[in-house]
Amino acid sequence: MVDRPAPFCQSAPAATVFAINPAGPVDWGDLAGGAGYFDQAHFGHEFRAFTGLTPTRYVEVRRRFLREHPGHALDGCPLPAD
């Protein structure tokens, strides 16, 4: 049996991933480790498979969304529509 990381939604608690603060700098290594990944590359791969965006692109989209829609109801929600 091949030992591989568990699917993103099972191994990374949603609260950890969706609590990314797009307004500040993100330490992807710390976030990946806190989510239970042994390296940032596996975290990034599974993040993209789960969200359709790389972690960096996700933060860029969130930042743009927050700039374009200040105070929107989705302001505190994960994965706003692009």
PDB file of N, CA, C and O in Angstrom:
ATOM      1  N   MET A   1       0.836  -1.166   0.000  1.00  0.00           N
ATOM      2  CA  MET A   1       0.000   0.000   0.000  1.00  0.00           C
ATOM      3  C   MET A   1       0.893   1.246   0.000  1.00  0.00           C
ATOM      4  O   MET A   1       1.869   1.320   0.746  1.00  0.00           O
ATOM      5  N   VAL A   2       0.552   2.209  -0.833  1.00  0.00           N
ATOM      6  CA  VAL A   2       1.328   3.440  -0.933  1.00  0.00           C
ATOM      7  C   VAL A   2       0.857   4.416   0.141  1.00  0.00           C
ATOM      8  O   VAL A   2      -0.339   4.664   0.298  1.00  0.00           O
ATOM      9  N   ASP A   3       1.824   4.964   0.875  1.00  0.00           N
ATOM     10  CA  ASP A   3       1.496   5.953   1.900  1.00  0.00           C
ATOM     11  C   ASP A   3       1.478   7.323   1.253  1.00  0.00           C
ATOM     12  O   ASP A   3       2.514   7.810   0.800  1.00  0.00           O
ATOM     13  N   ARG A   4       0.307   7.954   1.204  1.00  0.00           N
ATOM     14  CA  ARG A   4       0.201   9.277   0.616  1.00  0.00           C
ATOM     15  C   ARG A   4      -0.656  10.148   1.518  1.00  0.00           C
ATOM     16  O   ARG A   4      -1.391   9.637   2.363  1.00  0.00           O
ATOM     17  N   PRO A   5      -0.567  11.465   1.344  1.00  0.00           N
ATOM     18  CA  PRO A   5      -1.362  12.349   2.195  1.00  0.00           C
ATOM     19  C   PRO A   5      -2.854  12.092   2.036  1.00  0.00           C
ATOM     20  O   PRO A   5      -3.319  11.739   0.953  1.00  0.00           O
ATOM     21  N   ALA A   6      -3.586  12.270   3.103  1.00  0.00           N
ATOM     22  CA  ALA A   6      -5.036  12.136   3.048  1.00  0.00           C
ATOM     23  C   ALA A   6      -5.607  13.259   2.198  1.00  0.00           C
ATOM     24  O   ALA A   6      -4.969  14.300   2.040  1.00  0.00           O
ATOM     25  N   PRO A   7      -6.804  13.062   1.645  1.00  0.00           N
ATOM     26  CA  PRO A   7      -7.423  14.143   0.881  1.00  0.00           C
ATOM     27  C   PRO A   7      -7.492  15.425   1.699  1.00  0.00           C
ATOM     28  O   PRO A   7      -7.707  15.401   2.911  1.00  0.00           O
ATOM     29  N   PHE A   8      -7.305  16.541   1.008  1.00  0.00           N
ATOM     30  CA  PHE A   8      -7.226  17.854   1.641  1.00  0.00           C
ATOM     31  C   PHE A   8      -8.351  18.101   2.632  1.00  0.00           C
ATOM     32  O   PHE A   8      -8.100  18.525   3.760  1.00  0.00           O
ATOM     33  N   CYS A   9      -9.569  17.845   2.231  1.00  0.00           N
ATOM     34  CA  CYS A   9     -10.696  18.159   3.101  1.00  0.00           C
ATOM     35  C   CYS A   9     -10.739  17.267   4.337  1.00  0.00           C
ATOM     36  O   CYS A   9     -11.417  17.604   5.308  1.00  0.00           O
ATOM     37  N   GLN A  10     -10.031  16.138   4.327  1.00  0.00           N
ATOM     38  CA  GLN A  10     -10.007  15.260   5.486  1.00  0.00           C
ATOM     39  C   GLN A  10      -8.850  15.583   6.420  1.00  0.00           C
ATOM     40  O   GLN A  10      -8.995  15.503   7.640  1.00  0.00           O
ATOM     41  N   SER A  11      -7.697  15.950   5.852  1.00  0.00           N
ATOM     42  CA  SER A  11      -6.519  16.128   6.693  1.00  0.00           C
ATOM     43  C   SER A  11      -6.304  17.562   7.156  1.00  0.00           C
ATOM     44  O   SER A  11      -5.666  17.781   8.186  1.00  0.00           O
ATOM     45  N   ALA A  12      -6.806  18.517   6.442  1.00  0.00           N
ATOM     46  CA  ALA A  12      -6.629  19.917   6.831  1.00  0.00           C
ATOM     47  C   ALA A  12      -7.952  20.456   7.345  1.00  0.00           C
ATOM     48  O   ALA A  12      -8.897  20.623   6.574  1.00  0.00           O
ATOM     49  N   PRO A  13      -8.026  20.728   8.635  1.00  0.00           N
ATOM     50  CA  PRO A  13      -9.279  21.245   9.168  1.00  0.00           C
ATOM     51  C   PRO A  13      -9.689  22.516   8.439  1.00  0.00           C
ATOM     52  O   PRO A  13      -8.874  23.413   8.222  1.00  0.00           O
ATOM     53  N   ALA A  14     -10.954  22.581   8.066  1.00  0.00           N
ATOM     54  CA  ALA A  14     -11.455  23.729   7.323  1.00  0.00           C
ATOM     55  C   ALA A  14     -11.174  25.027   8.068  1.00  0.00           C
ATOM     56  O   ALA A  14     -10.871  26.044   7.444  1.00  0.00           O
ATOM     57  N   ALA A  15     -11.268  25.005   9.364  1.00  0.00           N
ATOM     58  CA  ALA A  15     -11.022  26.223  10.146  1.00  0.00           C
ATOM     59  C   ALA A  15      -9.606  26.737   9.936  1.00  0.00           C
ATOM     60  O   ALA A  15      -9.390  27.949   9.929  1.00  0.00           O
ATOM     61  N   THR A  16      -8.635  25.843   9.766  1.00  0.00           N
ATOM     62  CA  THR A  16      -7.256  26.262   9.550  1.00  0.00           C
ATOM     63  C   THR A  16      -7.097  26.906   8.184  1.00  0.00           C
ATOM     64  O   THR A  16      -6.489  27.968   8.061  1.00  0.00           O
ATOM     65  N   VAL A  17      -7.643  26.266   7.160  1.00  0.00           N
ATOM     66  CA  VAL A  17      -7.487  26.742   5.797  1.00  0.00           C
ATOM     67  C   VAL A  17      -8.307  28.001   5.559  1.00  0.00           C
ATOM     68  O   VAL A  17      -7.803  28.980   5.008  1.00  0.00           O
ATOM     69  N   PHE A  18      -9.558  27.978   5.969  1.00  0.00           N
ATOM     70  CA  PHE A  18     -10.438  29.095   5.679  1.00  0.00           C
ATOM     71  C   PHE A  18     -10.236  30.272   6.618  1.00  0.00           C
ATOM     72  O   PHE A  18     -10.844  31.327   6.435  1.00  0.00           O
ATOM     73  N   ALA A  19      -9.395  30.101   7.611  1.00  0.00           N
ATOM     74  CA  ALA A  19      -9.084  31.207   8.516  1.00  0.00           C
ATOM     75  C   ALA A  19      -7.923  32.047   7.992  1.00  0.00           C
ATOM     76  O   ALA A  19      -7.440  32.939   8.690  1.00  0.00           O
ATOM     77  N   ILE A  20      -7.476  31.771   6.781  1.00  0.00           N
ATOM     78  CA  ILE A  20      -6.402  32.558   6.183  1.00  0.00           C
ATOM     79  C   ILE A  20      -6.848  34.009   6.151  1.00  0.00           C
ATOM     80  O   ILE A  20      -7.909  34.334   5.619  1.00  0.00           O
ATOM     81  N   ASN A  21      -6.034  34.868   6.722  1.00  0.00           N
ATOM     82  CA  ASN A  21      -6.347  36.290   6.720  1.00  0.00           C
ATOM     83  C   ASN A  21      -5.740  36.910   5.470  1.00  0.00           C
ATOM     84  O   ASN A  21      -4.525  37.101   5.412  1.00  0.00           O
ATOM     85  N   PRO A  22      -6.561  37.231   4.460  1.00  0.00           N
ATOM     86  CA  PRO A  22      -6.010  37.774   3.223  1.00  0.00           C
ATOM     87  C   PRO A  22      -5.440  39.180   3.381  1.00  0.00           C
ATOM     88  O   PRO A  22      -4.718  39.659   2.506  1.00  0.00           O
ATOM     89  N   ALA A  23      -5.758  39.835   4.479  1.00  0.00           N
ATOM     90  CA  ALA A  23      -5.281  41.201   4.687  1.00  0.00           C
ATOM     91  C   ALA A  23      -3.817  41.247   5.124  1.00  0.00           C
ATOM     92  O   ALA A  23      -3.169  42.286   4.998  1.00  0.00           O
ATOM     93  N   GLY A  24      -3.304  40.163   5.623  1.00  0.00           N
ATOM     94  CA  GLY A  24      -1.929  40.151   6.128  1.00  0.00           C
ATOM     95  C   GLY A  24      -1.062  39.159   5.391  1.00  0.00           C
ATOM     96  O   GLY A  24      -1.544  38.431   4.523  1.00  0.00           O
ATOM     97  N   PRO A  25       0.221  39.124   5.731  1.00  0.00           N
ATOM     98  CA  PRO A  25       1.114  38.143   5.109  1.00  0.00           C
ATOM     99  C   PRO A  25       0.761  36.729   5.582  1.00  0.00           C
ATOM    100  O   PRO A  25       0.300  36.531   6.706  1.00  0.00           O
ATOM    101  N   VAL A  26       0.986  35.761   4.707  1.00  0.00           N
ATOM    102  CA  VAL A  26       0.680  34.365   5.023  1.00  0.00           C
ATOM    103  C   VAL A  26       1.974  33.574   5.007  1.00  0.00           C
ATOM    104  O   VAL A  26       2.716  33.615   4.026  1.00  0.00           O
ATOM    105  N   ASP A  27       2.250  32.856   6.082  1.00  0.00           N
ATOM    106  CA  ASP A  27       3.407  31.964   6.132  1.00  0.00           C
ATOM    107  C   ASP A  27       2.906  30.581   5.730  1.00  0.00           C
ATOM    108  O   ASP A  27       2.382  29.833   6.555  1.00  0.00           O
ATOM    109  N   TRP A  28       3.076  30.250   4.440  1.00  0.00           N
ATOM    110  CA  TRP A  28       2.517  29.009   3.904  1.00  0.00           C
ATOM    111  C   TRP A  28       3.135  27.774   4.555  1.00  0.00           C
ATOM    112  O   TRP A  28       2.449  26.765   4.725  1.00  0.00           O
ATOM    113  N   GLY A  29       4.391  27.830   4.916  1.00  0.00           N
ATOM    114  CA  GLY A  29       5.029  26.696   5.589  1.00  0.00           C
ATOM    115  C   GLY A  29       4.398  26.427   6.939  1.00  0.00           C
ATOM    116  O   GLY A  29       4.106  25.279   7.274  1.00  0.00           O
ATOM    117  N   ASP A  30       4.185  27.479   7.718  1.00  0.00           N
ATOM    118  CA  ASP A  30       3.528  27.314   9.021  1.00  0.00           C
ATOM    119  C   ASP A  30       2.092  26.834   8.858  1.00  0.00           C
ATOM    120  O   ASP A  30       1.625  25.985   9.618  1.00  0.00           O
ATOM    121  N   LEU A  31       1.399  27.376   7.873  1.00  0.00           N
ATOM    122  CA  LEU A  31       0.011  26.965   7.650  1.00  0.00           C
ATOM    123  C   LEU A  31      -0.059  25.492   7.254  1.00  0.00           C
ATOM    124  O   LEU A  31      -0.899  24.743   7.753  1.00  0.00           O
ATOM    125  N   ALA A  32       0.836  25.086   6.350  1.00  0.00           N
ATOM    126  CA  ALA A  32       0.865  23.683   5.918  1.00  0.00           C
ATOM    127  C   ALA A  32       1.168  22.762   7.095  1.00  0.00           C
ATOM    128  O   ALA A  32       0.508  21.738   7.270  1.00  0.00           O
ATOM    129  N   GLY A  33       2.163  23.124   7.899  1.00  0.00           N
ATOM    130  CA  GLY A  33       2.505  22.313   9.069  1.00  0.00           C
ATOM    131  C   GLY A  33       1.360  22.253  10.068  1.00  0.00           C
ATOM    132  O   GLY A  33       1.077  21.196  10.632  1.00  0.00           O
ATOM    133  N   GLY A  34       0.702  23.386  10.288  1.00  0.00           N
ATOM    134  CA  GLY A  34      -0.429  23.432  11.214  1.00  0.00           C
ATOM    135  C   GLY A  34      -1.617  22.617  10.740  1.00  0.00           C
ATOM    136  O   GLY A  34      -2.434  22.159  11.539  1.00  0.00           O
ATOM    137  N   ALA A  35      -1.704  22.441   9.409  1.00  0.00           N
ATOM    138  CA  ALA A  35      -2.795  21.650   8.840  1.00  0.00           C
ATOM    139  C   ALA A  35      -2.438  20.172   8.762  1.00  0.00           C
ATOM    140  O   ALA A  35      -3.241  19.360   8.301  1.00  0.00           O
ATOM    141  N   GLY A  36      -1.227  19.818   9.214  1.00  0.00           N
ATOM    142  CA  GLY A  36      -0.849  18.411   9.269  1.00  0.00           C
ATOM    143  C   GLY A  36      -0.058  17.905   8.072  1.00  0.00           C
ATOM    144  O   GLY A  36       0.151  16.698   7.949  1.00  0.00           O
ATOM    145  N   TYR A  37       0.385  18.784   7.190  1.00  0.00           N
ATOM    146  CA  TYR A  37       1.177  18.364   6.037  1.00  0.00           C
ATOM    147  C   TYR A  37       2.651  18.343   6.406  1.00  0.00           C
ATOM    148  O   TYR A  37       3.107  19.157   7.209  1.00  0.00           O
ATOM    149  N   PHE A  38       3.394  17.414   5.821  1.00  0.00           N
ATOM    150  CA  PHE A  38       4.811  17.308   6.122  1.00  0.00           C
ATOM    151  C   PHE A  38       5.630  18.235   5.247  1.00  0.00           C
ATOM    152  O   PHE A  38       6.814  18.441   5.515  1.00  0.00           O
ATOM    153  N   ASP A  39       5.030  18.805   4.199  1.00  0.00           N
ATOM    154  CA  ASP A  39       5.721  19.829   3.418  1.00  0.00           C
ATOM    155  C   ASP A  39       4.721  20.726   2.707  1.00  0.00           C
ATOM    156  O   ASP A  39       3.558  20.369   2.523  1.00  0.00           O
ATOM    157  N   GLN A  40       5.199  21.885   2.317  1.00  0.00           N
ATOM    158  CA  GLN A  40       4.352  22.900   1.706  1.00  0.00           C
ATOM    159  C   GLN A  40       3.863  22.472   0.321  1.00  0.00           C
ATOM    160  O   GLN A  40       2.759  22.840  -0.082  1.00  0.00           O
ATOM    161  N   ALA A  41       4.664  21.706  -0.404  1.00  0.00           N
ATOM    162  CA  ALA A  41       4.295  21.278  -1.754  1.00  0.00           C
ATOM    163  C   ALA A  41       3.039  20.412  -1.746  1.00  0.00           C
ATOM    164  O   ALA A  41       2.152  20.601  -2.578  1.00  0.00           O
ATOM    165  N   HIS A  42       2.957  19.467  -0.815  1.00  0.00           N
ATOM    166  CA  HIS A  42       1.766  18.626  -0.742  1.00  0.00           C
ATOM    167  C   HIS A  42       0.538  19.455  -0.368  1.00  0.00           C
ATOM    168  O   HIS A  42      -0.546  19.256  -0.917  1.00  0.00           O
ATOM    169  N   PHE A  43       0.718  20.374   0.561  1.00  0.00           N
ATOM    170  CA  PHE A  43      -0.368  21.262   0.943  1.00  0.00           C
ATOM    171  C   PHE A  43      -0.863  22.048  -0.275  1.00  0.00           C
ATOM    172  O   PHE A  43      -2.065  22.105  -0.534  1.00  0.00           O
ATOM    173  N   GLY A  44       0.073  22.655  -1.023  1.00  0.00           N
ATOM    174  CA  GLY A  44      -0.297  23.451  -2.188  1.00  0.00           C
ATOM    175  C   GLY A  44      -1.016  22.638  -3.244  1.00  0.00           C
ATOM    176  O   GLY A  44      -1.987  23.107  -3.838  1.00  0.00           O
ATOM    177  N   HIS A  45      -0.546  21.419  -3.483  1.00  0.00           N
ATOM    178  CA  HIS A  45      -1.175  20.547  -4.476  1.00  0.00           C
ATOM    179  C   HIS A  45      -2.611  20.204  -4.078  1.00  0.00           C
ATOM    180  O   HIS A  45      -3.524  20.285  -4.901  1.00  0.00           O
ATOM    181  N   GLU A  46      -2.804  19.828  -2.838  1.00  0.00           N
ATOM    182  CA  GLU A  46      -4.142  19.444  -2.390  1.00  0.00           C
ATOM    183  C   GLU A  46      -5.048  20.673  -2.245  1.00  0.00           C
ATOM    184  O   GLU A  46      -6.255  20.579  -2.469  1.00  0.00           O
ATOM    185  N   PHE A  47      -4.480  21.809  -1.875  1.00  0.00           N
ATOM    186  CA  PHE A  47      -5.251  23.052  -1.801  1.00  0.00           C
ATOM    187  C   PHE A  47      -5.813  23.374  -3.181  1.00  0.00           C
ATOM    188  O   PHE A  47      -6.988  23.712  -3.319  1.00  0.00           O
ATOM    189  N   ARG A  48      -4.965  23.266  -4.198  1.00  0.00           N
ATOM    190  CA  ARG A  48      -5.412  23.563  -5.560  1.00  0.00           C
ATOM    191  C   ARG A  48      -6.458  22.560  -6.036  1.00  0.00           C
ATOM    192  O   ARG A  48      -7.431  22.940  -6.688  1.00  0.00           O
ATOM    193  N   ALA A  49      -6.265  21.295  -5.718  1.00  0.00           N
ATOM    194  CA  ALA A  49      -7.253  20.285  -6.109  1.00  0.00           C
ATOM    195  C   ALA A  49      -8.596  20.553  -5.440  1.00  0.00           C
ATOM    196  O   ALA A  49      -9.645  20.300  -6.032  1.00  0.00           O
ATOM    197  N   PHE A  50      -8.572  21.056  -4.225  1.00  0.00           N
ATOM    198  CA  PHE A  50      -9.789  21.309  -3.454  1.00  0.00           C
ATOM    199  C   PHE A  50     -10.477  22.607  -3.866  1.00  0.00           C
ATOM    200  O   PHE A  50     -11.703  22.649  -3.976  1.00  0.00           O
ATOM    201  N   THR A  51      -9.694  23.674  -4.096  1.00  0.00           N
ATOM    202  CA  THR A  51     -10.277  24.990  -4.362  1.00  0.00           C
ATOM    203  C   THR A  51     -10.268  25.391  -5.832  1.00  0.00           C
ATOM    204  O   THR A  51     -11.039  26.257  -6.246  1.00  0.00           O
ATOM    205  N   GLY A  52      -9.396  24.763  -6.625  1.00  0.00           N
ATOM    206  CA  GLY A  52      -9.237  25.170  -8.008  1.00  0.00           C
ATOM    207  C   GLY A  52      -8.230  26.302  -8.162  1.00  0.00           C
ATOM    208  O   GLY A  52      -7.973  26.756  -9.276  1.00  0.00           O
ATOM    209  N   LEU A  53      -7.661  26.757  -7.057  1.00  0.00           N
ATOM    210  CA  LEU A  53      -6.698  27.853  -7.068  1.00  0.00           C
ATOM    211  C   LEU A  53      -5.464  27.459  -6.266  1.00  0.00           C
ATOM    212  O   LEU A  53      -5.550  26.688  -5.310  1.00  0.00           O
ATOM    213  N   THR A  54      -4.320  27.996  -6.667  1.00  0.00           N
ATOM    214  CA  THR A  54      -3.143  27.812  -5.827  1.00  0.00           C
ATOM    215  C   THR A  54      -3.370  28.624  -4.556  1.00  0.00           C
ATOM    216  O   THR A  54      -4.189  29.542  -4.559  1.00  0.00           O
ATOM    217  N   PRO A  55      -2.676  28.315  -3.485  1.00  0.00           N
ATOM    218  CA  PRO A  55      -2.852  29.107  -2.265  1.00  0.00           C
ATOM    219  C   PRO A  55      -2.601  30.601  -2.488  1.00  0.00           C
ATOM    220  O   PRO A  55      -3.350  31.440  -1.987  1.00  0.00           O
ATOM    221  N   THR A  56      -1.558  30.929  -3.234  1.00  0.00           N
ATOM    222  CA  THR A  56      -1.246  32.336  -3.492  1.00  0.00           C
ATOM    223  C   THR A  56      -2.350  33.000  -4.311  1.00  0.00           C
ATOM    224  O   THR A  56      -2.745  34.128  -4.019  1.00  0.00           O
ATOM    225  N   ARG A  57      -2.840  32.317  -5.318  1.00  0.00           N
ATOM    226  CA  ARG A  57      -3.924  32.867  -6.145  1.00  0.00           C
ATOM    227  C   ARG A  57      -5.193  33.036  -5.316  1.00  0.00           C
ATOM    228  O   ARG A  57      -5.910  34.024  -5.477  1.00  0.00           O
ATOM    229  N   TYR A  58      -5.472  32.093  -4.442  1.00  0.00           N
ATOM    230  CA  TYR A  58      -6.635  32.190  -3.559  1.00  0.00           C
ATOM    231  C   TYR A  58      -6.578  33.482  -2.750  1.00  0.00           C
ATOM    232  O   TYR A  58      -7.573  34.201  -2.656  1.00  0.00           O
ATOM    233  N   VAL A  59      -5.419  33.779  -2.169  1.00  0.00           N
ATOM    234  CA  VAL A  59      -5.275  34.996  -1.372  1.00  0.00           C
ATOM    235  C   VAL A  59      -5.431  36.228  -2.260  1.00  0.00           C
ATOM    236  O   VAL A  59      -6.047  37.211  -1.848  1.00  0.00           O
ATOM    237  N   GLU A  60      -4.882  36.188  -3.470  1.00  0.00           N
ATOM    238  CA  GLU A  60      -5.045  37.318  -4.394  1.00  0.00           C
ATOM    239  C   GLU A  60      -6.515  37.566  -4.716  1.00  0.00           C
ATOM    240  O   GLU A  60      -6.966  38.711  -4.736  1.00  0.00           O
ATOM    241  N   VAL A  61      -7.255  36.500  -4.966  1.00  0.00           N
ATOM    242  CA  VAL A  61      -8.692  36.619  -5.273  1.00  0.00           C
ATOM    243  C   VAL A  61      -9.442  37.162  -4.068  1.00  0.00           C
ATOM    244  O   VAL A  61     -10.299  38.036  -4.204  1.00  0.00           O
ATOM    245  N   ARG A  62      -9.117  36.641  -2.882  1.00  0.00           N
ATOM    246  CA  ARG A  62      -9.764  37.149  -1.657  1.00  0.00           C
ATOM    247  C   ARG A  62      -9.478  38.633  -1.463  1.00  0.00           C
ATOM    248  O   ARG A  62     -10.380  39.403  -1.135  1.00  0.00           O
ATOM    249  N   ARG A  63      -8.228  39.035  -1.664  1.00  0.00           N
ATOM    250  CA  ARG A  63      -7.868  40.444  -1.488  1.00  0.00           C
ATOM    251  C   ARG A  63      -8.620  41.332  -2.479  1.00  0.00           C
ATOM    252  O   ARG A  63      -9.129  42.388  -2.104  1.00  0.00           O
ATOM    253  N   ARG A  64      -8.692  40.909  -3.733  1.00  0.00           N
ATOM    254  CA  ARG A  64      -9.423  41.685  -4.734  1.00  0.00           C
ATOM    255  C   ARG A  64     -10.901  41.761  -4.381  1.00  0.00           C
ATOM    256  O   ARG A  64     -11.520  42.819  -4.500  1.00  0.00           O
ATOM    257  N   PHE A  65     -11.463  40.643  -3.948  1.00  0.00           N
ATOM    258  CA  PHE A  65     -12.872  40.611  -3.568  1.00  0.00           C
ATOM    259  C   PHE A  65     -13.149  41.593  -2.426  1.00  0.00           C
ATOM    260  O   PHE A  65     -14.131  42.335  -2.459  1.00  0.00           O
ATOM    261  N   LEU A  66     -12.280  41.591  -1.423  1.00  0.00           N
ATOM    262  CA  LEU A  66     -12.465  42.479  -0.279  1.00  0.00           C
ATOM    263  C   LEU A  66     -12.335  43.951  -0.683  1.00  0.00           C
ATOM    264  O   LEU A  66     -13.040  44.809  -0.152  1.00  0.00           O
ATOM    265  N   ARG A  67     -11.430  44.236  -1.624  1.00  0.00           N
ATOM    266  CA  ARG A  67     -11.289  45.622  -2.111  1.00  0.00           C
ATOM    267  C   ARG A  67     -12.517  46.060  -2.897  1.00  0.00           C
ATOM    268  O   ARG A  67     -12.995  47.184  -2.739  1.00  0.00           O
ATOM    269  N   GLU A  68     -13.030  45.167  -3.748  1.00  0.00           N
ATOM    270  CA  GLU A  68     -14.145  45.515  -4.628  1.00  0.00           C
ATOM    271  C   GLU A  68     -15.501  45.464  -3.942  1.00  0.00           C
ATOM    272  O   GLU A  68     -16.456  46.078  -4.418  1.00  0.00           O
ATOM    273  N   HIS A  69     -15.601  44.740  -2.828  1.00  0.00           N
ATOM    274  CA  HIS A  69     -16.888  44.559  -2.143  1.00  0.00           C
ATOM    275  C   HIS A  69     -16.730  44.754  -0.637  1.00  0.00           C
ATOM    276  O   HIS A  69     -16.989  43.830   0.134  1.00  0.00           O
ATOM    277  N   PRO A  70     -16.308  45.944  -0.209  1.00  0.00           N
ATOM    278  CA  PRO A  70     -16.125  46.151   1.238  1.00  0.00           C
ATOM    279  C   PRO A  70     -17.440  45.987   1.997  1.00  0.00           C
ATOM    280  O   PRO A  70     -18.477  46.510   1.589  1.00  0.00           O
ATOM    281  N   GLY A  71     -17.380  45.256   3.102  1.00  0.00           N
ATOM    282  CA  GLY A  71     -18.558  45.044   3.937  1.00  0.00           C
ATOM    283  C   GLY A  71     -19.557  44.043   3.383  1.00  0.00           C
ATOM    284  O   GLY A  71     -20.649  43.902   3.934  1.00  0.00           O
ATOM    285  N   HIS A  72     -19.213  43.344   2.305  1.00  0.00           N
ATOM    286  CA  HIS A  72     -20.125  42.363   1.697  1.00  0.00           C
ATOM    287  C   HIS A  72     -20.390  41.216   2.667  1.00  0.00           C
ATOM    288  O   HIS A  72     -19.550  40.910   3.513  1.00  0.00           O
ATOM    289  N   ALA A  73     -21.544  40.588   2.547  1.00  0.00           N
ATOM    290  CA  ALA A  73     -21.906  39.465   3.421  1.00  0.00           C
ATOM    291  C   ALA A  73     -20.904  38.322   3.303  1.00  0.00           C
ATOM    292  O   ALA A  73     -20.705  37.579   4.264  1.00  0.00           O
ATOM    293  N   LEU A  74     -20.274  38.170   2.150  1.00  0.00           N
ATOM    294  CA  LEU A  74     -19.285  37.105   1.962  1.00  0.00           C
ATOM    295  C   LEU A  74     -17.906  37.492   2.482  1.00  0.00           C
ATOM    296  O   LEU A  74     -16.950  36.730   2.341  1.00  0.00           O
ATOM    297  N   ASP A  75     -17.802  38.667   3.080  1.00  0.00           N
ATOM    298  CA  ASP A  75     -16.522  39.159   3.580  1.00  0.00           C
ATOM    299  C   ASP A  75     -15.847  38.146   4.501  1.00  0.00           C
ATOM    300  O   ASP A  75     -14.626  37.999   4.447  1.00  0.00           O
ATOM    301  N   GLY A  76     -16.601  37.447   5.339  1.00  0.00           N
ATOM    302  CA  GLY A  76     -16.024  36.494   6.278  1.00  0.00           C
ATOM    303  C   GLY A  76     -16.132  35.054   5.838  1.00  0.00           C
ATOM    304  O   GLY A  76     -15.805  34.150   6.607  1.00  0.00           O
ATOM    305  N   CYS A  77     -16.585  34.816   4.615  1.00  0.00           N
ATOM    306  CA  CYS A  77     -16.790  33.450   4.127  1.00  0.00           C
ATOM    307  C   CYS A  77     -15.647  33.002   3.239  1.00  0.00           C
ATOM    308  O   CYS A  77     -14.998  33.834   2.605  1.00  0.00           O
ATOM    309  N   PRO A  78     -15.387  31.706   3.179  1.00  0.00           N
ATOM    310  CA  PRO A  78     -14.338  31.194   2.305  1.00  0.00           C
ATOM    311  C   PRO A  78     -14.780  31.154   0.852  1.00  0.00           C
ATOM    312  O   PRO A  78     -15.972  31.094   0.552  1.00  0.00           O
ATOM    313  N   LEU A  79     -13.809  31.188  -0.039  1.00  0.00           N
ATOM    314  CA  LEU A  79     -13.999  30.968  -1.461  1.00  0.00           C
ATOM    315  C   LEU A  79     -15.061  31.857  -2.106  1.00  0.00           C
ATOM    316  O   LEU A  79     -16.045  31.330  -2.625  1.00  0.00           O
ATOM    317  N   PRO A  80     -14.905  33.175  -2.096  1.00  0.00           N
ATOM    318  CA  PRO A  80     -15.879  34.031  -2.759  1.00  0.00           C
ATOM    319  C   PRO A  80     -15.854  33.809  -4.246  1.00  0.00           C
ATOM    320  O   PRO A  80     -14.823  33.429  -4.802  1.00  0.00           O
ATOM    321  N   ALA A  81     -16.980  34.043  -4.905  1.00  0.00           N
ATOM    322  CA  ALA A  81     -17.057  33.878  -6.355  1.00  0.00           C
ATOM    323  C   ALA A  81     -16.151  34.887  -7.029  1.00  0.00           C
ATOM    324  O   ALA A  81     -16.090  36.047  -6.621  1.00  0.00           O
ATOM    325  N   ASP A  82     -15.452  34.451  -8.055  1.00  0.00           N
ATOM    326  CA  ASP A  82     -14.539  35.331  -8.768  1.00  0.00           C
ATOM    327  C   ASP A  82     -15.281  36.042  -9.882  1.00  0.00           C
ATOM    328  O   ASP A  82     -14.686  36.837 -10.610  1.00  0.00           O
TER     329      ASP A  82
END
